[in-house]
Amino acid sequence: MESSKKQYLIGISCTLLGAIFWGFSGASSEYLMEVYHLPAPWISMVRMLCAGIILFVWLSFKQMDGLKGIWKDKVSWKSLLAFSIVGLMANQLTYLMAISHTNAGTATVLQYIAPVFILAYICLKSHKKPNRKELIGISLTLAGIFLITTHGNIQSLVISPLGLSWGILSAITLAIYNLVPIKIIRKWGSLVVTCYGMLIGGVVGALLFQQWRIKVELDLSALGALFVVVVFGTVIPYTLYLKGVEQIGAVKASMIASVEPLAATVFTAILLGTKFTMIDIIGFLLIIATVILLAYKEEKKQHEKKKINKTSLT
């Protein structure tokens, strides 16, 4: 009993720390764009390549069979390519573009609309209508977006149309990021898939945007922020989050991870002096409430399945 409680606390701590690090990473990225005028594509490509290399070196000592084996499976490597480009690379880029046109807090919250797009895809695929809780979740999300973008005044936008567009695109790509690799993650593990996703996404992005042509001048402060984005914003939170999933399950972990937009908002306010109104905060909370509501629904469904399985065994 004591060991299970300890396991639960470790899982919560790992997931919470991972979410906070992700939030800090968003604020650090905004700092690099605002103070050093680094373009979003440059930051996203450097982040993916560096994080991918670090993960590859680490995994080469722990999961070399997985690193090699995934390329011997035709179905797996095709899914991996799709995930790397349309999922991970596209999400990294659109998220940072959303930050550049709004701020880290707002961009992170807009990205958390992703569960609604995942829900829409599942409903269309299974030819089922959303239930009452799902409709409430969609309504909360729409209300949150309305408050964040208009502050309650339907005749004006308080964030740029470009910022809103990039934010919604980042949510769509995050949905793709979550849906595409499900089978290959089950087969090869999250870290192997994420490692190659980062490497492939970084290489393809670099070739597409040719960021090496851009001259950048980085002092120690900029290098420190870049280090935070790569190590504390990518490698460490992924590892912590996956450890959390292992200890407490994906559903509880996703609920705790909804702390990320709050962390991004707080860090943006502290580090960059960004001001948020009470209406912004209410909008943020409405969208976070959707994530928790949909995750709770999924947890309840899994709990009921376990009960049915236990009953059938007895």
N, C-alpha and C positions, 0 to 999 in steps of 0.2 A: 504493500500500500504506500509506504514511504517512498520507495523507488519510483513508483508511477507519478506521485506528486512532484518529486524532484524532476522527472522527465518532462512533466507538463510545464513546470516553471522555466526549465531550460528552453523549451520550445517557444514559449511566450516571449522570453527575453531575447532569443535569437531573432525571431520575426520582428519584434518591436525595434530592435537595434538596426536591422536591415532596412526597415521602412524609414527610420530617422536618417540613416546614411543616404538613402535615395533622395530624400527631401533636401538634405544638405548639398548633394550633388547638383540638383536643379538650381539652387541659389548660387553655387560656385560657377556654374555655366553662365548664368546671367551676369555675374561679376566679370567674367572674361569677355563677354560680348559688349557690356556697357563701358568698362574701363579701358580695355585693350582693343576694342573694336574687332575682335576675332569673329569671322563669319561662322554661322551655325554649321554649314557643311564641313568646315575645317575641324571644328571641335568634335563633331560626331565621328568623323573618319579617324582622327587621332585616338579618340576614346576607344573605338571599336578595335582598331589594330593593336594598340598597346594592351588593352584588357585581354584580347584574344591570344596574344603572344604569352602573357603571364599565365593564363589558364592552360595553354598548351604545354608550357614547360612543366607546370605543376602536375598536370594529368599524365604526362609522359612517364612519370615515376609511379603513378597510381593506377591508371586505366589505359595502358598502351593497347590492350586488346580491343577496347572500344574505339580508340582513335583510328586504328587500322581497319577494324571490322566493318565500320559503317560504310566505307567506300567499296566494299565487296558486295554490298546489297544494293541492287539497282533501284529498287523502290525507295529505299531509305535515302540514298544520296540525292535522288530527284526531289524528294520532300524537303531535304536539308537545304538544297539550293533555293527552293521556293520560300522557305522560312527565312533564310538568310537575307534575301533581297527584298521580297514583298512584305515580310514581317519585320525582322529585326532592324535592317538598315533603314527601311522606310519609316519605322516608328521612331528611331533615334533622330532622324533628320527632321521629321514633322514636329516632334516634340520640342526640339531646340529652336526651330523656326517659330513655333508658337510662343516660346519664351521671349525670343527677340522682338516679337510684335506686341507682347503683353507683359507678363512677368512670370517668375517661376511658380508662384502660388496659383495664379489663375490658370496657367498652362497645365499644371499638374492636375488641378481639379477637372478641367475640361477633358483631359485624357482619361479620367475615371468614368467617363460616360461609356467606356468600352463594354461593360457588362450588358448595357441595353442593346448594343449592336450584336453581341453574342446571343442574347435572348431572342432578338429578331431573326437571326440566322437559324437558330434551333427551331423556332416556331414555324418558319417557312419550310425548313427541311422535313420536319415531322408532320406538317399540315395540321398543326394544333394552334388553337387560339391561346393567347396568354391568359393565365388565371387572374384572380382578383389581386393577389399580392404583387404579381408581375406588373399589372396595370397601375397599381399604386406606385411601384418603383419607377415606371416610365413617367408618370405624372410628376413625381418628386424631381426627377432629372430635368424635365422640361421647365418646371417652375424654377429650379436652381439656375439653369442656363439663362432664363428670362431675367432673373434678378441680377446675375453677374454682368450680363451684357447691356442691360437697359436701366438698372437701378429702379425698376418699377415704372419707368416712363416709356411707354410703347412707341413714342415718336422720336426717340433718340438712342444711339448706341454709345456706351461709355468706353467700350474697347473697339479697336479698329476691326473692320470687316475681315481684313487679312488675318489678324490675330485669332478671330473666331473661327475662320475657315481652317487655319493650320491646326487649331485646337481640336476641331471635329475630325480632321484628317488623322491626327495623332491617335484619337480614340478608335477610329476605324482600323488603323494599322495595328494598334494594340490588340484589338479583337482578332485580327488575322494572326498576329504573333502568338496568341493563346490557342487558336483553333488548329492551325496548320501542323504544328509539330507533335500533336498528342501521341500518335502511334510510334514515332521514332524516339520520343522521350521514354516511353514505356519500354522500348527495346534496348536503347543504348544509354539511357540516363540523361538527366537534365544538363549536367556540366559538360559532357561531351558535345551535345547538341548546341549549347550556348557558346562553347569555345569555338567551334567551327563557324557558327552563325556570326560571331564577332569578326573572325578572320576573313571570311568570305565577304561579309557585308562591308568591312573596311576596305578590302582590296577593290571590290566592284565600285564602291562609292568614290574611292580615290581616282580610279580610271575615268569615271563619269564626270566628276567635278574638277579633276586635275588640281587639287589643292596645293600641290608642291610648287605651283607657279606663284602662289601668294607669298609675299615677303612679310614675315611676322617678326616683331621684336619683343622678346619675352624677358622680363626681369625676374628676380627671385620670387616676388609675390605672385606673378603670373604662373611661373613654373609650379609653385606650391598649390595654386588653385587647380591647375591641370592635373597634378598628382592626386589631389582630392577627388576630382572627377573620375579619373581612371581607377585608382585603387579603392578609395572609400566610397565612391559612387557607383562602382561596377563590380569589381572582383569580390570585395568583402561582403557587400549586401546580398549578392547572389548566393554566396556560400552560406551566409547566415540564414537567409530566407529558406533555402533548401533544407538546411538542418532543422529549422523550425517546422517545415512541412513534414519532415521525417518523424518529429517528436509528437506533434499535435494534429497532423492531418492538413490537407490542402484547404479545406473549407474554413476552419478556424484561423489558419494562417492568413488567408485572403481577407478575412474580417479585420484582423489586427493590422494588416498592411495598409488599410485605408487611413492609417495615421499619416502616411506619406504626404498627402496634400496639405495637411495641417502643419507638418514639419517644414515643408517647403515655404509655406506662408510665413511662419514665424521666422525662419532663417532669412527670408527675403526682406522682411521688415527690419530685422536687427542689422544685417550686413549691408543692405543697400538703402535703407530708409524708406522703402515702399510703404505707402499708406493704404490701408484697406478700410472701407466703411462698414458699418454694421450690416448693411444690405448685402455687401460682398460676403461677409462671414455667414449670414443666413443662407445665401445661395450655395456656398461651399458645403455647409452642413446638410443641406437638402440632397446634394449629389452623393455625399459620403453615406447618408442614410440609405440611399438606394443600394449601394454596394453591400452594406451590412444586411439589409432586408433580403436581397437576392442570395447572399451567402448563407444566411440563417435558414432560408427556405431549402437550400441544397443540403445543408447539414441535417435538417429534419428528415428529408427524403432518405438520406444515407442511414440515419438512425432507424427509420422504419424498416428499411431493407434488412438491416442486421437483426432486428427483432423477428422478422418473418423467417430468416435463415435459421435462427436459434429454435424457433417454434417447430420448423420442419424437421430439424435434427432430433428434437425430443419426441 
